[in-house]
Amino acid sequence: MNDSSFTMSPEWEAELDELAARYPQKRSASLMFLHAIQERFGCVSPAAMEWTAKKLGLEPIHIYELVTFYPMFRQEKLGKYQIKVCRTLSCALGGSAELRAHLCRKLGLNEAEHGPQTTKDGKYTVEYVECLASCGTAPVMMVNEDFYEGVTPQKADEICAKCP
């Protein structure tokens, strides 16, 4: 995990110091640091994990364990458009596997690969997610914060065409 490419401005480092001061033990601020870093940089890189560990007086493995355990943390940046396809039962029965496969083929991604995949140009990330809470209108998907119901491959093409 030794990568010195992660830099933090003095102002932002001071904000994180203030955040850490709110906790009785520095290590208790670990998750808050990771959330803040991901929000600012788009992901938590190995260099950011190393920096966080040093800043909080921890071994790097302790930060790495958090980043790899919690699914909300990303080690790589996502695309400009994050396409989330629901994979729970109602959507699976409604065709979400076919929808995801179609999107992967259309965007040049590997439909057999697990986890989020981002196009080479960084425009799209496609991933399966758990329930998007619209079982009666399956299959459903989201593009960033926009929600779509009853998505067919043709409708997915139309949605993607609207992404500049």
Secondary structure, DSSP 8 states (H G I E B T S, - for coil): ---TT----HHHHHHHHHHHHTSSSGGGGHHHHHHHHHHHHSS--HHHHHHHHHHHT--HHHHHHHHHHSTT--SS---SEEEEEE-SHHHHHHTHHHHHHHHHHHHT--TT--S-EE-TTSSEEEEEES--S-GGG-S-EEETTEEE-S--HHHHHHHHHT--
